[in-house]
């Protein structure tokens, strides 16, 4: 059991709880103990794609943190909360309601490289303390602005709200393709402010994380049923899937043995860059090629 189980995370479940659910499923299915980790935090109030790494795939979980994500989210106009989502309390209100035309005209301003201030209620650390713990304790939390990239920001194709003849919107649902480190709650706050009003997120769903999307995601009920039937292999995606943007490097048995011992391969005819080294179809290592030399970045014990 080395690979990925993709959860369609429900409301209220934290990412760490998602890891615990998969660990329990492995035990219930009689698979024994494996390392399990998640490939990127998803707020309890968010739903959608949560990649869970099992076994040797946990060595690639850090790469998932660097991957792009795609979210659907709804901004409710007129109220800003302290948490920037529906869980918080109101801290600002506005009677202004933007038109759909105004929203569409504003989206270009938030597409491309932008700077954003993360929410006070976030998992970022300040002097070793989580920002959300400090905020809940009533302390003023000031986080530094960070640079992120919004690759695309569009009205959701199936939830496009039309504003009639200049009528204002109570809410709008958008789809955002974003770089690592982007906070959708901050993006929603800033869009509302740019439209001359305030707002907060009422729905947040991650539809893609790196190469993983909702097509491969399963519910907790299905996970439980498969575990009881000892059939988790049916939904376990190969370790290789997380590296679909990296070319493969085929090895001979002697080369594979050398890499497994931590040795450097010399004289390999391959362009510089990272490769997924494998012996036949068995993953051996994530490697870096430079001037014909191959060095192990991450080795897999398979």
N, C-alpha and C positions, 0 to 999 in steps of 0.2 A: 504494500500500500504506500506507494510513493507518487504523489501527484497532487491534483487540485480538486477540491469539492467546492462548487460555487453555490452559495446560499442566496435565495431571494429573501433577504432579511426582513422580518416583519417589524411593525411599529413596536417600540418599547424594549427591543432586544439590543444590548450593547455588543460591540465587536468582540470583546473578551468573552462575553456570554456565548457568542456564536462559536468561538473556539471550544468552549466547554461542551456545547451541544454536540459538536462533531466528535470530540473525545469520548463522550458517552455513547454515541452511535457506534464507534469503533469497538468499544468494550462490549456493548450489547450484541454486536454482530460476531463476536468471538475472534476479532482480528488481533487482539493483543494491544500492547502499548506502542504508540508512535508519537514522535514529536508532532505538535500541531500548532500552527500560528496563523494569524490573519494577514492579508495583504493590503491593509489600509483601513484606518478607522472610519466608521460610519456612525453618525450620531444615532442615539436611541430613537429620536423622533423622525429619522429618515428610514426609508425602505430601499430595497433593491440589491444590486450586485455586491456581495461580500465574498471575495475569494479566500478560501481557507486552504492553507498549505499543509500537506500531510507528508511525514517522513522527510526524505531528502529534499523535497520541494521547499521546505522551510528555509533552506539556504538561499532561495531566490526571493523570499518574501520582501526583503529590503528593496529589490529592484521594482517591485510592484508599487512601492511608495513613491517612486520617481515617475510613474507612468501617468499619462493623461487620463482624465475621467470625463464622462458625459452625464449630466444631470437634467432631469425635468424638475421644475420648481414653480410654485405659485406665490406671487407677491400679493398680499392683501394691503390695499392702500388705506390711509387714514389713521393708522395706529402704528407706533413704533414701540416695541417692548424691550426690556432690558436684556433679554437673551436673543433678540432679533428673530424669535420664532414664536409659535403659539403657546409655548410653555411659560413664557415670562409674563411680567406685569407691564401695563402701559406706562410709558415714560414721556410720550409726546403724541399729540393728535393733530390732525389737519382736516379741514373741510374740502380741500382741493382733491379732485379726481381727474386724472389725466385721460385724454382721449387715446384711442388705439393709434391714431396717426402720430400723436406726440410720443407714444412709447416706441413705435417703430423708428421714428426719426432719431430717438435718443440712443438706440442700441449700438449704432456705429461708434459712439463716443466710448463705449465700454468694450469694444472689440480690439484685440491686439494687446501689446504690452501695457499693463496698467499698474498703478500702485494702490494697495488697499490696506486698511487697518483691520486686523483680525478682530473678531468679537471678544469682548471681555470674558464672556462665558465660552472659553475654548480650553483645549488641553495643553496649550503652550505654557512653558514654565517661566516664572519670574523669581529669580533668586532661589531656585529649587522648588518653588511651590507652584502647583497648577493654577492657572489664571482663574478657572471657574471656582476653585476653592476660595480664593481671595475675594472674588466678586460675591459669592454667597455669604461670606463673612462680613460683607458691608464695606470692604475696602475699595478705594478708587483704583481701578486697574487701567494702566496706560500701556498699550502695546505699540511697538514700533511698526511703522508702515513697511510693507514688503512688496517686492515686485513679482507679479505673476503674469501669465498670458492667457487671455480669453481667445481661443482659436476661432470660435463661432458662437454667436448669440442670436437666437431667432425665436419668434413666437412658436409655441408648440403647434405642430401641424394639425392635430386632431382636437385641439382645445382653443382654436383661434377665436378670440372674443371680438365681435364687431361692435363698434360704439354708436351705430346709427348715425344720426345727423349731429355730430359734435357732442354727444352725451358722454359723460365721464364713466370710467371703469371703476368698479369696486375692487376688482382683482384681475390679474393677467397671469397666464402660465407660459413659461419660457423654457427653451432647451439651451443648455450651455455646454460647450466642449472646452474644457479648461486644463491648464497645466497643474502640476503638483503644487500643493500649498495654497490653492485657491479656496477661499471660504465663500460658499454660496450665500450664506446669511449676510455677510458683509456686502456682497455684490447686490443683493436685493435692497439693502439699506441705502446704498449709494445711488442705485437707479431711482428709487423713490425720491430721494433728496434732489437729484438732478431734475426731476420732473416737477419740483416745487411742492412736494408733499412729503409724507413719511409712510413707511410700510414695514411689514415683517413677513417672514416665510410661513405659510400655512401648510404647504406640501413640499416634500423634498424626496425625490426618488432617483437613485443612481442606476442608470440604464447600461453603463459600460465602465469597466475599470481595466485599463490596459487592453489585452486581447479578449477579455471575458465580458460577455453580455448576458442579457436576460434569457436568451435562447438556451443557454446551458445551465441556468440557475434553477434550483429546486427549492420547494417549500420545506418547512420543518416537518410537516406531516409525511411528505414523501421520503425525507431522510430517515424518519423513524420506521416507516414501513420497509424500506430497503435494508435497514440495519437488522430488523427482526427476521428478514428473509436471508440474511448474510449475503446480500447482493449489492453492496456498496461499490463493487468494481464496475457496475453498470453506469455509474455517474462519475467515477474517478477519471479526471482528465489527465493525460500524460504530463509528466514533469516538463517536457519539451515545449508545451503549449505556451508557457509564460515567456519563452524566448523566440517567439515566431518571427521577430524582426532581426534575428541573428542567424547568419548562415551556418550550415553544418560543416564540420571538418571530420572526414572519415579517417579512422586510425587502423593501423595493423595491430595484431595482438602485442607485439614487442613495444610499439609506441604507447599503447594503452597502459601496459605494465610500467613503463618508465614514468608516465605522467602520474600514475597512482602512487608512485614512490616519491613524487615531488621533484623529479628531475626535469631538466629543460631539454626540449627537442630542438635540434639544430638542423638547418638546411631544409626547412619545410617550404614548399612552393605555394605560398598563399600570401595574399595582400595583407598589409598591416590592419589590425583591428581585432575585435572580439569574435570568437567562434564558439559553437556548441560542439565539443568534441565527443565522438561516439564510436564505439566498436560495434559494427553491425548496427543494431538498433538500441544498444545499451548505452545510456548516458555515462560518460566518463568524467567530464569536467567542463566548466566554462573557462575558456582560455583566452589569452591575449597573444597575438602574433605581432612581432616587431623584428624587422630585418631578417625574416626567416626563422627566428627563434620563437618557440612556443612555451609560454609559462602558464601555470595553473592560476586562475583567479578564484574559482570555487570547485573543489573536487567532490564527486558524488560517490558514496560508498554503496555501490550496487553490484 
